[in-house]
Amino acid sequence: MATEAPCYTVVFEDTTESPSTQELRASLEKGTDEDRLDTLRRIIVSTINGNPQPTLLMPIIQYIMPSRNKQLKKLLHFYWEVCPKYDENGKLKQEMILVVNAIRNDLQHPNEYIRGATLRFLQKISKDAELLEPLIPTCRSCLEHRHSYVRKNAVFAVYTIYREYEHLIPDAPELMQTFIAAESDATCKRNAFVFLAHCAMPKAVEWLISVYDQLTSLDELLQMSIIEVIRLDCKNDTTHRPRYIRCMFELLNSSSHAVKYEAATTLTTLTQNPAAVKAAASCFVNLVIKESDNNVKLIVLDRMDTLRSKHGHILDGLTMDILQVLSSADMEVRRKAMSIVLSMTSNRNVEEVVLFLKKQLQQTQEREFEKAPEYRQLLIQSIHVLAVKFSEVAANVVHALMEFLGDSNNPSALDVVAFVREVVEKFPHLRQSICDKLIQTLTEIKSGKTFRGVLWILGEYVEGLSDIQATFQDIRKVLGEIPIIASEQRLLDEAGGEEDKKEDKKVEGSGRPKVLADGTYATETAYTSANSARLEAVKTASKPPLRALILGGDFFTGSVLASALTKLVLRFDDLTNDRSQANALRAESMLIMTSIIRVGQSKFVAVPIDEDSNERILNCIQTLSEVKEMSIVHDIFLKDTKAAYSKMLVAQEKKAAEKKESESTKEHVVQVDDLLTFRQFSKKSADDPIDYVEDLGKATGAAEVREDFISNLSRISQLTGFSDPIYAEAYVKMHGFDIMLDVLLVNQTSNTLQNFCLDFATLGDLKLVERPAVYTIAPHGFQSIKATIKVSSTETGVIFGSILWDGPALAECCVILNDIHIDIMDYIKPAYCSETQFRSMWTEFEWENRVNVSTNMTDPRDYLKHVMKSTNMSCLTPEGAMSGDCDFLSANMYARSLFGEDALANLSIEKTEAGIVGHVRIRSKTQGIALSLGDRITMSQKDSKPSI
């Protein structure tokens, strides 16, 4: 007896042309097979959507059931699945006797397709014992059919019936055991084995032991089922574990990639033996290399990474094998493989790894292929990590990497600069050779950022007298003739003199009178256009790289050059007793700096010099003009900047060590009264067993429903007033990408409210999934209504609505609800990214929202923490960069939404006598998140209280 109607998917039904019951009946009776197919399809959709049309049951039995059309038979099975089979009293309808008879005939049909399809249909109606009981003998007889298609479906039909109603086929396990012993078809065997695994595990194990010697020759599907049975059996205390381990070893050599993966995964759950772990890891590596699907590669690499984290010392020998994965064309696969290799590299194999990476780096330079720049950058970053971690290889790789300083791919060159800067600070014995190499490569550098990094290194670490002079000599080469403005003007004059000689005759005859707007005459000549053309020609002429950057408007690089020259001159002045030589260097440096300022104010540059760069260069000139008088500034240039960089490196190392420690020591908080499982008592002899049922529970969050009553109360929104005829309040719950509204309605009147309807509407990227139904509420009665709203982006959304019902004399009554504002903070989580990624996104994102700071707080750091807390953003600026006593504070913040949207923010504030002033700039790819975060900061400023 069916107590509940099953739930089916709602299918769209076009009601504009819905035929009547009589028309449908006529079509079933007199229509062609095509008409009948269409009619039956309409009836099925109507039944699924809640309109069963029971009067058409007999016409379908009369006119459709006898048909020999296979499509009609298949569609008829769908109809029997969804149509009401029981009357109002819960008894089986009389008409279903005819249906059962027809199904029995189909189970005895000579056509194997009809038999197989009917057996599959029996699996769908396995809940209806009264329908199934008369069909059991026929279903059993299908197990002996000549065709494998019928037999394999018969096995699963018996399985579903036995699982629901064991008393209908009490001897099913013995029946399957006999069947599998005599069966020759691989799929039928596999289906029978699955039956035994789920219904009679001892018999499944018994059959498995009987075919133990033939495992490698079995079909792929059967091998997968065997692995599943081994996994299930090993949850219990089995005596066959040693056999199972040998079995998994054999299946590692299977021709199927799926079987290999499952066998390797299962092997690591059965034993911790080093040979088994190494065999499983080797299998994973071979799978990654041979498999073509990138998704599969990533899944296997994840499994490999898990194995490495638990058995790292055992897998050291496979490091070079994993490096072969870098031959893949997909960058995600390469990154994942590289991260595993970096974590597995030790003192024993670091030289081999670095040699391989250097060869790969050379290949990216020799031949161009897809994503070569990205791959080159990945290799450079990896070598950087290894060189800093293992100092013995730093000397071998640093010179090789410096060949890429002139790389046209700017990120690769910047990575090399960052690497060289760190090596030159950490390994003093390499400074001399590195600086010599940097001086030689100055002419090859193309990027302004790269130049700035190299000039900083040279300014800080070039220490000998001869080295300083050599550095000056090479800087002259990349800068060209000084002063810049005079040499450029001379080039312009020379170009003008040559062209004047050629154009003299043409220019003389080219003047002609022209009448202007005010009636006077003017003469038009070719001089003006010729001058501008000559100026453009001088600008575009070939120039040394550093000179080209300065003339292109990169005065930041010019200010870094001024700072580097100042450091070199100050150091040279400390080391030498030759005052004339020191004064000559100082005068040359001041000439270069003055020349940069002058050219920045001339017509030869693309953009004029900015105020900051101008002030910075002037400070350098002032420092050089007062060398002996300003000892504090002398120390700032020669000591403090290097000390600041050293401090930053120490902070980075400390942060990396803390992160590694936090990952290695995971806290497992267990309550005192928690139930202890046997797994917690079991010895740690293997990896965590794979329990798909448990994993499914974790994935669906079934085991994590722990809600705090107080936090629930804070999410309740009052929708109407206490004096309204209807009191309404809503509990707003965020659930993934959905918003669940649980609305409580109270009828405060002494009348019955009929046709009571709660109507919601949304503003923003919110969508109401389904409209609530119509209700009738008794006097002073309660009604709880649930509504689901889909969220598609991180944008402040508003839910508003009204309550409608029929009042006296059928007059429509209405109460407007308060708006519910959706808090976007539920969808924004703190995240981290590198400085390079932040700058790249900051340049790329087009939406910016600038919020002026208005607060009672007096400490800039307190205000930063307040903004981070209110926006759920993380601070990317290191703590070391913000430490110390200063009235200025600038910090970068970053967060990501559940929808993958990035949110960037820059806080720039100053502490003044009037309080904190400044602004917060928010950037994102979409407008919504930028505006929403800006509103959030503005609201939080209003709520903030002065610090005590």
N, C-alpha and C positions, 0 to 999 in steps of 0.2 A: 504494500500500500504506500503510495507516494504522499508524504506529508507536505512537501514543499515543491513548488514548481522550480525547475532549474533556471539559472540566469544565463541569458544569451546576449551576444553583442547586438546593439541597436543598429539596424540598417536603414539608410535613408529610403524613404518611400514617397514617390511622387503622387501626392493626393489630388492633383489637378485633374487627372484623367482616371480616377479609380473607378473601375466597373462595378456594377451591382452584383449581388450574389447570384441573381438569375442569369446575368450575362456570363459570369464565370462558370456556372453549371452548364449552360448551353455550349460554351467553348470546350469544356471537358467531354461533353457527350458527342458533339458533332464536328469538332475541329480536327485539323490535321495534326500530325505529330509535332510540328513546329509550334502550332497554336497551343497545343496541350503543354509543351515545355514552358512556353511563356506564361501561360495561366498558372501552372503549378509553381513557377518561380514567384509570381505575385502572391499566391496564397501563403507560401513559406515566409516571405518577407513580412506579410501582414500578421502571420502567427507570431513571428519573433518579436514584432513590435507591440504585441499585446492584444491583437484582434484575431482570435483563433478561428472564427467562422466554422463552428461545429457542424452546421447543416451540410457542409460540403464533404464531410468525411465519407458518407456512403457513395456519392457520385465518384469520388476518387477511387474507392474500392471497386466500384462497378466498372468504370471505363479506363482507368489508368493502370490498375494492378495487372490485368490480363495482357497488357501490351508487351511485345517482345523487343521494343526499342531499348537499347542499353542505356542511352542517356536518360530516358524516362525512369528506368529502374534505379539509376544512381540518384536522380533527383527525388525519387520516391523514398529512398532511404533517409534523405535529409528531412523529408516531411514526417516520416514515422518518428524520427528523433525528437522533433519539436512539437508535434501535435499533442493536445491533451488526451491522455489515454485512460483517465479515470473520471467517473461522474462526480456529482456533488457530494455523495456519501463516501467517496474514496474507494469505490469498487471499480474493478476493471470493466470498461464498456463492453457490451455484447459484440460490437462490430470488430473488436480487436481479435476475436477468435478467428475471423476470416483472415486477418492480417497475419496471425501466427501461422496459419495453414499455408499462406502464400510464401512466407519466409522459409518454412520447412521445404516447400517445393523447390525454392531457389537454392537451398543447401544441398539438394539432390540433383541439381541441374547438370546436364552433360557438359555445358560450357564452363571451363575452369575459371574464367574471368568473373562470371556471375557468382559462382560459388565463393571465390576469394573475396569479392566485394561485399557479399552478404555476411561472411565471417567477420570482416572488418566492421560492418554495421553492428554486429552483436556486441562488440566492445563498447559501442556508444550507448547501448541501452542496458548496460550491465547492472544498473540499479533496480531494474524492474524484474523481480524474481518470478512473478506470475507469467510474464511473457517468455522468460528463458526456460522455465522448467520443461515444457513440452519439446523444446528444441535440443535438449542435452544429448539424447541418443544419436541424432543426426549429426550434431557437432562432433561427437567422438568418432563417428565413422569417417569423418573427413580427414582424420589423422592418418588414415591408410590410403588416401587418394594417390593416384599415380603421379599427379603433377605437384612439383615442389611449391608452386605459388599457393595452392590450396592448403597444403600441409603447414606451411609457415604461418599463414593466417589463422589456421585452426589452433595452432599452439598458443598464440596470443589470445584467441577467443576463450580457450579453456583457462588461461592464466587470469584474465579479467573476471571471469565468472567465479573461479575458485577464490580469488582474492575478496570478492564481495559476499559470496554465499558458498561457504566451504561445504555445507551439507548437500549441495546439488551434485558435486563431483567429489565425494570423500576420498576416492582412490587416485586423485589427480597426480600426486608426486610419483607413485609407483608407475602410473601410466606413462608419465614423462620419462622416467628412468628407462623403461622398456623401449620407448620411442627413440631416445637419443642413442641407445646402444645399437639399434638396428638402422638408424638413419644414415644416409650417405651425403645428402645435400648440406653444404656449409651453413647457409642461412637458417635452415630448419634446425640444425644442431645448435646454432647460436641462440635462437629463440627458446629452445627447450632448456638450454643451460641457464639462460636468464631466469626462466620460470623456477628452476631448482634453486638458484642462488637466492631468490627472494622468498620462496615458500618452503624449501627443504634444503637448508644449507649442508647438512651432513651428506646428503645424496650428491650434491654438487661437488663437494670435496672428494667424495669417493670416485666419481667419474673423472675428476681432474687427475687424481693419482693414477687411474687406469690408463690415461693417455699421456702420462708424463714424458715418455720418451719420444712422442710425436709432436711436441709443442711447436717446434720451429717450422714444421710443415703445415700447420693448421692455417685456416683462413684469417685474414686481418681482423674481421669483426669478432671472430671467436677468440682470438688472442686478446683483444681489448676486454672482452667479457671475463676472460680468465684472470686478467690483471685486477679487474674490479672485485672478483670473488676473493682473490688472495688478500686484497686490501681489507675487505669486510671480515674475512676469517681471522686476520691477524689482530683485529680489535679484541678478540677473545683469546684465552690462553690455549693456543694450538700447539700440537706436537710436530706440526709439519713445517715450522718456520725455516729450518735449514734447507729443506727441499724447495721451498718457495724462493729462497735467496738464490739458489742455483738456477731455478727457473727464470728469475729476473735477469740473471747474467746471460742466459742463453737468448732471451728476447731482446737484449741490447743489440744483437746482430741481425734483427729482423729487417726485411726490405722496406717496411712501412715506417715512415717518419713518426706517425701518430703513436704506433706501438712502441717505438724506441723511446719517445718522450715519456710516455706513461710508465714504461718499465724502469727507466732511469729515476723518475720521481718516486716510484714505489720502492725501489731498491734503497734509496736514502732514508725512507721511513722504517725499513725493516732492520737495518744494521748501520753501525757507525764504523765498521771495519775500514781501515784506510784504503785497502785494495778496492772495495766496493764503491767508496766515495769517489776515488780517482777514476774508476771505470764509468760511473755515472757522469762525472764532469767531462770526461773525454767524449762521451756520447752526446752531451749537450753541445760541445764545441763543434763536433762534426755536423750536428743538425743545423747549427747557425750558418756554417759555411755552405752546406749543400742546399738548404731550403731557399726557395726563391721569394716567398712571401715575407715582406718586411715586418708585418705584424707578428708573424710567428717568430721571426728572429728576435724581436724585442721581448716577447713572452719568455722565450728560452733563455735569453740573457738575464732577465729578471730572476728566473729560477737559479741560474748560474751564480748570480750575485748573492742570493740567499745562501746558497751552498758555501760560497767563499767566506761569508761572514761567520759561519759556524765551523768550517774546516779549512781555514786559510793556509795553515802550514802544510797540509797534505797536497794542496793544489798548486804550490809554487812552480812545480815542473811544467805546468800547462800554460804558463804565461806567454811563451812564444807562440803556442798554438792559438791562443785567443787573439794574438796580434794579427793572425791571418784574416780575422773577421773584418779588418780595416779595408780589405779589398772590395767590400760592399759599396754600392754607389749611394746608399741612403745615409744622410748625415746623422739622423737620430740613432741609427744602428751603430755608426762609428763612435758617436759620443758615449753611448752606453758601454760599448766594448772598451773604449779608452778609460772610462772611469773604473771599470773592473781591473784593467791592467795596472793602472796607477796604484790601486789599493793592494795589488798582489806583488808589486815590485819590491825587492829587498836588496841588501848589499851583494847577495850572491848573483843576481841576474840583472842588476841595473845597467851594467855596461852593454850587455846584449840588447836590452830594450832600447836604450838610447841610440845604439848603432842602427837598429832597425828603423827607428823614428827619423833619424837623420837621412837614411836612404829614401824613405817615403817623402821627406821634405824636398830632397833633391829631385825626385820624380815630378813633384808638383811644379817645379821650376822648368824642367826640361820639356815637358809636354803638357799642353792645356787640355783639360777635360771639364766635364760639368761639375760645378761647385768646387773647383780647385781652390779659389781664394778662401772659402770657408774651411776647407780641409786643411789648408796651409796654416790658417789661424789656430785651428784645433791642435795641430802638431806642435806649433810654437808654444802654445799655452801648456801642453803636456810636458814638453822638454823643460820649460821654465819650472814647473812643479817639481820634477825629478832633480834638476840641478840644484835647487834650493834645499831639497830634502836630503840629497846625497852629495856632499861637497866634493867628493873625489871626481865626479863627472863634470863639474861646473867648468873647469878649465878646458875640457875637450869640446864642449858644445857652444860656449859663449862666442868664440870667434866664428864658428859656422853660422850661428844665428845672426850675427852682425852683417852677414852678406845680404840679409833681407831688409836692412834699414831703408834701402832705396826702392822697396817694393811699391808698385803702383796701388796695391790694395792697402789702404790706409790703416785698417784695424790690425793687420798682420805686423806692419812696421811699428805701430804703437805698442803691441804686445812685446815685441823685441826690445823696445826702449824700456818698458817697465821691467823686463827681465834683467837687462844689463844694469839698470839702476839699482836693483836689489842685490845683484851679484857683486857689484863694485863696492857696495856698502858692507856686505857680510864677509867678503873675502879680500882683505887688504893686499895680500900678495899678488892678486890678479889685476890690481888697479893700473899699474904701469902699462902692461900689454893691452888692456882694454882701451885705455885712453889713446894709446898710439893708433890702435885700429879705428877708433871713432874719428880721430883727426883725418885719417886717410879716406874715410867714407863720407866726409862732409859734402863733397862735390856730387855724390850720387843721390843725396836725400832730396825728395820732391815735396813732402808734406810739411806744412807749418807746425803741426802738433809734434811731428817727429823731430823737427829742428829744435823746438823748444825743449824737449826732453834731453836731446844730445847736448845742447848748449848748457843746460843746467848741470849735467854730469861733468862736462869739461870745466865749468866754473868752480865746481866743488872739489874735484879730485885730481886735477892737474897741479902737481906740486913742485917739480924741479924747474930751475931757471931756464934750461934749454928747452924743456917741454912747454913752458909758457910761451917762449918765443916762437916755437914751432906751431903752437896753437894759433897765435896771432897771425902768423904767415898764412896758414890755411884759411882762417876766417877772412883775410883780405881777398883770397881767391874766390870764395863763394859770395863775397860782397861786391867785388868789382871796384872800379875807380872811385876814389873819395876826393872831394865831396860829391855826393850823388847829384845834387841839383845842378852844379856847374858842369859836370860831365854830360848830363842829359841835355842841358841847354846847348852845349857845344855840338852834340850830335844833331840837335834840331837845326842849329844854324848851318852846319855843314850840309844837311839834307836840303835846306832852303837855298843855299848858295848854288848847289848843282842844278836844282830845278829852275832857279831864276834865269840861269844862262840859257837853258833850253826853251823857256817859255817867254823870254823878253819880247820877241817879235809878236807872238800871239796876244800877249797882254796889251801891248800898245794899241792894237787895232780893235780890241774887244769892247772898249768903252762906248756907250751909246746913251743919249739923253733919255731920261725916264721921268714922267710926270707923276709926282706924289699926290696924296689925297688933298693936301692944302694948295695945290696948283703950282708948287715950285718944282725945279728940275733937280734930278739927282743922277749920279753916274754910277753904274753897276760894274764892278770889275771882278776878276777871278782870284784876287789876293786872299780874301777871307776864307773861301773854301779850300784854297791851296794850303793855307796855314794850318787849318784844322786837319786836313788830310796828312800833312807832314807830322803833326803832333801824334796822330793815331799810329802812323808808321813807326815813329820812335818808340811809342808805348809797346807796340807788338813785336819789336825787334828782339832777337835772341839775347838773353841776359843770364848772368850767373844766378843760381837758384835762390839764394837768400835775398839778393837784390830784387829779383822778380817778385818774391813774396811781399817785400816792403812796398814796392811800387804798386802792387796789387791791393794794398790797403790793410795788410796783416801787421798792424803796429803792435799788437800784443807780442808777436815774435820779436819785433824790434826792441821792446822793453826788456824781454828776457835776454836778448843779446847784450843790452846795456848793462844789465845786472851781472852777467857772466864776465864781461870785460872788466867791470869794477872789481870783482873778486880776484881776477887774475892780476890786475895791476896792484891791488893792495897786498897780495901774497908776494908778488915780485919785489915790491918795495921793502917788505920785511926781510927777504932773503938776500938781497944784493947790497953791496956798498958802492956800486957804480951809480951815482946820482944822475949823471947825464943820460944813461940808458933808461933808468927808471922814469925820469921826466919825459923822455921821448915816447915811451910806451903810454904814459899817462896823457900826454898831449894828443897822441894818435887816437886813443880811446875817446877822449872828449870831442875830437873832431868828428869821429864816426857818429857819436850820440847827437851832436849838434846837427850833423847832416841829416839824420833820420827825422829830427823835429822840423828842420827847414823844408825837407822834401814833402813832409806830411801837410805842410801849409801851401804847397805849390800846385800848379796845374798838371803835374806829371803823374799824380796818383789817382787811383780809381775813386777812393773816398778819403776825405781829410782825416787827419790823426784825431783819435778820441782823447778826451780830457784825462782819463786815467793813465793811459800810456804816456801822454805828454808829461804829466806830473811825475810819473815813475822815472822817466829818463832824466828829467831835470834834477830829481833827488840824487841820481847816480852822478851827474855832472858836479853837483854841489859837494858830494862826498869826496870825489877825486880832487876838487879844488881846495879841500880843507883836510888833507890826509892826516896830518899830525895833530890837528886841533880836536878832531871828533873821535876819541878812542871808543866811545860806546857804539857808534855806528860801525866802526871798524870791526868790533866783536860780533855785531849783528850779521854783517856780511860773511865773515869768515868762520864763525862758530855756530851761531844760533840756528841758521837754516839747516845745516847738516845735522845738528842735534835734534831738530824738529822731525826731520825725516827718519832718523834712527828711532825716535820715540814712536813714530807712526808704525814702523815695521814691528816693533815690540808689541804694540797694541793689537796689530793684525794677527800675530802669532798667538798671542794670549786668547784672542777671540776664537781662532781656529781650534786651539787646544780645548777651550771650554765647550765648543760645539761637539768635538769628537768625544769628550768625556760624557756629555749629556746623552749622546747617542748610544754609547757603550753601557751606561748604567741606567737602564730603564726601571722605573719604579712600578711595582705591582702591588697596588693597595688592595688588601683582602679584609673584609669585615670579619669580626670575631665569630659571628654566628653563621657565616657563609657555609654552604654545603661543600664538603670535601669530596672530590671525585677520585677514582682509582688512578687516573692518569697522573695526578700530583704525587702519588706514592710510588709510581713506577720508576725504575732506574732510567737514567738519561742515556739510553743506549741507541737512540736514533733521533732523526729530525721529528718535528711535530707530525703526527699521523694526519693524513688528509681525510677529513670527515666532511663530506659534501653537505650533509644535513645541517651540521653545526655552522659551516660556512654560509649556508643560505640564511640561517637565522641571524648571523651577524650582518650579512649584507642587507637584509630587510629591516634591520634594527629591532627585531622582535625581542632581543634580550636587553635592550638599552632604554626601555620605557621607564625612566625615573624622573618624575616631574616634581618640582618644588611648589608647594601650595601657595607660598607667599609670592613667588614669581608669577604664578598664574593669575593671582589677584591683580597684579600690576598691569596685566594685559587686557583687563576688562574695560570696555568703553561704554559709557552711558549714552544711549541713542535718543531717549525722550525724557521729558521732565516727570516728576512725581505727580503733578496735577493733571497730566494728560490722561485721556480715557484709556490709552494703552501705554503701559510702561515697558520699555525695551532696553536691554543691555546685551552687548556682544563680547564674547571671549575671542580674541584674535590670536590665532596660532600659526606660526610660520612652519611649514613642513616642506623642506626642499625648495622646489620651484612653485609651490602652491601656498595659498593663504586659506586657512580653514576658519570660517566664521560660524561660531556656535551662538545663535541668538536666542535669548530667553524673552518670551513675550507674556505679559500679565494683563488679563482683562480686568480693569479696575471699575468697570460698570456693573450694573445689576441686570444687563441685557445680554442675550446670546448674540454673538457677532457672527454673521454668516458671510460667505464668500470673502473670507479674510485672506488678504494677499500681501506678502512682503516683497517689495520690488526694489532691486538694487541696480545701480548704474556705476560706471567707473570712469576715472579720468587718468590718463597716462598709459603706460604699457601694461595695463591690467585687463583681464578678460574674464567675464563671468562664464563659468563652465555650463551651468544649467540653472534655470529659473526655479525658485521654490514653488511648491504646489499651493493650491487653494485649501484653506482650512475653515473649520467652524469651531469657535471657542465658547465654552459655557460661561455663565456669569462668574466672575472672580476666578476664572480658570487660568491654567498655565499652558503654554505651548512652546516647545523647543524646536527650532528650525536650523538646519545646517546648510551652509552654502560654500562652494569651493570657487576660488578665483585663481587663475593662472597668472604668473608673473613672467614677463619675457625680457626685462632689462632692469638695470639698477637705476631707477628713476623714481623720484618721490611721487607716489600714487595717492589718489583720493577715492574713497568709496562713499557714495552718498545714495540716498534712497528715500522711500516713503512707505507708509502702511495704508492700505485701502480696505474698506469693508462696506457692506450694505447697512445703512442706518434705517431709521423709521421711514415708512412710505417709500422704500427702495431708493432713498437718497444716498448718494455716494459720500462717505466720510473719509477724511484723509488726515494723517499726521506726518509731517516732514521730519526725517531723522537727522540727528547731528552727523557731521562728516567724520569719517574715520581716515586719519592720515597714516599711511603705511611708512614705517620707519625703515629707511634703506640700510641702516646700520646692521640689520639682520642679514644682509646679503653681501656686506663688505668685510673682508678679513685681512689682517696685516700680512704683508708679504715682503720678500727681499729680492733685490736685483743688484747687479754690479753697477759701478759708476758709469761705465761705458754704455750699458744698456739704458740706464736712466737718461743720459745725455742724448742718446739716439732717439728714445721715445719722446723726450722733451722737444726735440727739433721736429719730429714727425707729427705730433698731435696738434690739431688745429684749433680745438676749443679751449679757451682760457677764461677763467673766472677770477677776478682780482677782488679780494676782500680786505678792506682796511681794518687795522687792528683798533679795537676800542674796548679797553678793559681796565679794571681797577687793580689788577695785579702789578707788582713792582719788580719781580724777578723774571728776567727773560726765560730762564730754564723752566720755571714753574709754568709759564704760559705755554711753552713748547709741549710740556707733559699734558697740560690741559687740552690742547688741540689734538694731540695724539689719542688721548682717551676718548674725546668726543667724536672723532672721525674714524676710529679703529685703524689708524695708519701706523706704520712702523717707521722709525727714524733710521735713515741710511747713513747719515753723517756720523763718523766714529766719535765715541765719547771723548777721546783724546783731543780731537779737533775743537771740541766745545768747552774743554776744561780751562781753568784759569779765570782770572778776574778781568772781565771786559764788559763794556756797556753795549756791545754789538753782538748779535747772534744771527747766524744764517744756517739753516738746516734743510736738508731734502727729506721728504717723506714719500712713502709708497704703499699702495694697497691694491688688492685684486678682488673683483666681485665673483660671485658664484657662476656668473655667466661668462667669465674669462675676460672681463673688461679691466683695463689698467687705469689706475688713478694716480697721478703724480701731484706733488705739492712742494712748493718752496716757501719757507718762512724766513722773512728778512725783517728784523725788528731792532730797535735801538731804545736804550733806557735813557730817558731825559728827566728833567726836573718835573715836567708835567705828567710823567708816567711813561708807559711803554707806547711807542709809536712805530708804525711800519705797515706791512701788508703780507697777506698770504696769497700766493698765486697758485691756482689749481688748473691742471691741464689733463685732458682726456680725449679719447678719439670721438666720443659722442657727447652731445650737449647735455644730456640728462644728468649724467653722473657728476659733471663739473658744477652744474647749477645746484644739484642736490647737496653736494658736499659744502658748497659755499653757504647755502641756507643753514646747514647744520652748524657751521662755525659761527655764523651770525647769531643763531639762537643760543649757542653755548656761551657766547660772550655776554649776552643779556643775563644768563643764569649764573655767571661766575661771580664769586664773592671775593672781596679783597683778602689777601693772605694775612694771617696774624703772626 
